[in-house]
Amino acid sequence: MNEDVTQHHVKIRDLNLARQFGNLARGNDHVVRLDLCCFLIGRIVEPDFNQLSALARLDELAAEVRRASDQSTRDQVIRLGQALFEEQGFRGDTDTYYDPANCCLHSALETGRGMPITLAVVMIEVARRAGLTLHGVGAPFHFLVKYFDPEANTERFLDPFHAGREIERKALTERLRATNRGVGPNPESFLASVTKRQILQRILTNLKGAGVRKRDYFAAITATDFLLSLSPWSLEERRDRGLLCYQTGQYIEALDDLQQYHEHASGAPDADRVADFIKRVQARIAEGS
């Protein structure tokens, strides 16, 4: 089968990005640069954005927070919220929530809009530069951040999507119990800190879903390549990439991924559906040979 040369080069670029991302996201959590990993993710949506400008923007925002460095931890975090949400106008995007740009750190820095997890990364990275430590919290309703307040000897939770407002722990656990209807894990388990790799995985999953909604299957494939660089053993991501490749007419790649999934996940609930797709792909390849 003939392949569009331009598309061939695009795929090579995307695979190189995924490899760079995988290398950057490896290692102990404390050495992973969350900002740089997020900027690589951003290149899936906007390949040529100015990364130096985005880094400078983070530094500028942190400079506003460092002015309160002689104050208590809580006062410094309050100053962080003031700088980002009151003075700079960062806020959750409720109008175009599922826009792929809302998954991108550089876009949030440019527009002041984003998903909860993207705004959480803004808070975490600005705080880090200002000498504060914030952690991501993968709550099921939407992503939060938290920090330890040494003066009060307690953890405090903030909602980046709603101007960084503080949410009481009791209110969070009650909401989680109501959501789970008393079934499932202890609500407290949802309030634990997540790793940077888990943050990146959640951003990529959001971006993959946004690509599918827009029928931008090439972007969804690249997001899946990034996910596989984090978890090469994930059969579900390999299956999804195969299905996405089928949508874009990349039948050889689709067949490889779907056959690997079917071979190693033969007992999965969707095994028959995947087997049908394999037959379709094989037929398409036969038609074009």
SVG drawing of the C-alpha trace seen along z (x, -y; Angstrom):
<svg xmlns="http://www.w3.org/2000/svg" viewBox="-26 -42 42 58">
<polyline fill="none" stroke="black" stroke-width="0.4" points="0.0,0.0 1.2,-3.5 1.5,-5.9 1.4,-9.6 5.0,-10.8 3.9,-13.8 1.9,-11.6 4.9,-9.3 7.1,-12.2 4.3,-13.3 4.2,-9.8 8.0,-9.7 7.9,-13.2 5.1,-12.0 6.9,-8.8 10.1,-10.8 8.0,-13.0 6.6,-10.0 10.1,-8.6 11.3,-11.9 8.3,-12.0 8.9,-8.5 12.5,-9.3 11.6,-12.5 8.9,-10.8 11.0,-8.0 12.8,-7.8 11.9,-8.7 9.0,-11.0 10.9,-13.8 13.2,-14.2 10.4,-14.2 9.9,-17.6 6.2,-17.9 6.3,-21.2 8.6,-19.9 6.6,-16.7 3.4,-18.7 5.0,-20.9 5.8,-17.8 2.2,-16.8 1.2,-20.3 3.1,-19.6 0.5,-17.0 -2.0,-19.9 0.3,-22.8 3.6,-21.5 5.3,-24.9 4.4,-26.8 7.1,-28.8 8.3,-26.8 10.8,-29.4 7.9,-31.9 5.8,-29.4 8.7,-28.7 9.2,-32.5 5.5,-32.9 5.8,-30.3 8.8,-32.2 7.0,-35.5 4.0,-34.1 6.3,-32.6 8.0,-35.9 4.7,-37.4 4.3,-34.6 7.9,-34.8 7.2,-38.2 5.3,-36.5 8.1,-34.0 8.6,-35.4 5.0,-34.6 3.4,-31.3 2.8,-28.5 -0.9,-29.1 -0.4,-32.8 2.0,-32.0 -0.6,-29.6 -3.3,-32.3 -0.9,-34.7 -0.5,-32.0 -4.3,-32.0 -4.5,-35.7 -1.8,-36.0 -3.2,-33.3 -7.0,-33.7 -7.6,-37.3 -4.8,-39.2 -4.1,-37.1 -7.7,-35.8 -7.0,-32.1 -10.3,-30.1 -11.8,-26.8 -13.1,-26.7 -16.8,-25.9 -17.6,-27.0 -15.3,-24.7 -14.4,-22.2 -13.4,-19.4 -11.3,-21.5 -7.9,-19.7 -6.2,-23.0 -7.6,-22.7 -5.3,-19.7 -2.2,-21.8 -0.1,-23.6 1.2,-26.2 -2.3,-27.0 -3.5,-27.5 -0.5,-29.9 -1.5,-31.9 -5.3,-32.0 -5.8,-31.6 -8.3,-28.8 -8.1,-25.0 -9.4,-21.8 -9.1,-21.2 -5.9,-19.1 -4.3,-21.6 -4.9,-24.5 -3.7,-22.2 -0.4,-21.8 -0.1,-25.6 -0.6,-25.8 1.9,-23.0 4.6,-24.4 4.3,-28.1 4.3,-26.9 7.4,-24.8 9.3,-27.8 8.2,-29.9 9.5,-27.3 6.2,-25.7 5.1,-22.0 1.7,-21.2 0.5,-17.8 -2.1,-16.6 -5.2,-14.8 -7.1,-12.5 -10.6,-13.0 -13.2,-11.3 -15.4,-14.4 -12.4,-16.5 -8.8,-17.1 -7.7,-19.0 -4.4,-20.0 -3.4,-19.9 -0.6,-21.0 0.5,-20.5 0.0,-23.4 2.7,-22.9 1.3,-25.6 -2.1,-23.9 -0.6,-20.4 -3.1,-19.5 -3.6,-19.0 -5.6,-21.6 -7.4,-21.0 -7.8,-23.5 -10.0,-23.5 -8.1,-24.9 -11.1,-24.9 -13.0,-27.2 -10.4,-30.0 -8.3,-27.8 -11.0,-27.9 -10.3,-25.8 -12.5,-22.8 -12.8,-21.3 -11.7,-17.6 -14.9,-16.7 -16.9,-18.1 -14.8,-16.2 -15.2,-12.9 -19.0,-13.4 -19.2,-14.2 -17.2,-11.1 -19.4,-8.9 -22.5,-10.3 -21.0,-9.7 -20.1,-6.1 -23.3,-5.5 -21.4,-3.8 -19.9,-1.2 -16.3,-0.9 -13.0,-2.1 -12.7,-4.3 -13.2,-7.9 -10.0,-8.9 -8.1,-6.8 -9.2,-9.3 -7.5,-12.1 -4.0,-10.7 -1.4,-12.4 -0.9,-11.1 2.4,-10.8 3.6,-13.0 3.3,-10.0 -0.3,-9.6 -1.0,-13.3 0.6,-12.9 -1.5,-9.7 -4.7,-11.5 -3.9,-14.5 -3.1,-12.2 -6.3,-10.2 -8.2,-13.5 -6.5,-14.5 -7.1,-11.2 -10.8,-11.5 -10.9,-15.1 -9.3,-13.9 -11.9,-11.2 -14.7,-13.7 -13.4,-16.0 -12.7,-13.0 -9.0,-14.0 -7.9,-10.4 -4.3,-11.2 -4.0,-13.4 -5.7,-10.6 -3.2,-8.1 -0.3,-10.3 -1.8,-10.7 -2.0,-6.9 1.6,-6.6 2.5,-8.8 0.4,-6.7 2.2,-3.6 5.6,-5.2 4.4,-5.5 2.9,-2.0 4.3,0.2 2.5,3.2 -1.0,1.7 -3.0,4.0 -6.0,1.6 -4.0,-1.2 -2.6,1.0 -6.2,2.1 -7.3,-1.5 -4.4,-2.5 -5.3,0.4 -8.9,-0.8 -7.8,-4.4 -5.4,-3.3 -8.2,-1.5 -10.2,-4.8 -7.3,-6.5 -6.6,-3.8 -3.4,-2.6 -4.4,1.0 -0.9,2.7 -0.4,0.8 -4.0,1.6 -3.6,5.3 -0.4,5.5 -2.0,3.8 -5.3,5.7 -3.6,9.1 -1.4,8.5 -4.3,7.5 -6.4,10.5 -3.5,12.9 -2.8,11.7 -6.3,10.7 -8.2,13.6 -10.5,13.8 -11.4,10.1 -15.2,9.2 -14.5,7.5 -12.5,10.3 -15.1,11.2 -15.6,7.6 -11.8,7.2 -11.7,10.5 -14.3,9.1 -12.2,5.9 -9.2,8.0 -11.2,9.7 -12.2,6.3 -8.6,5.0 -7.4,8.2 -10.1,7.7 -9.0,4.0 -5.3,5.1 -6.3,7.8 -8.3,5.2 -5.3,2.9 -2.6,5.5"/>
</svg>
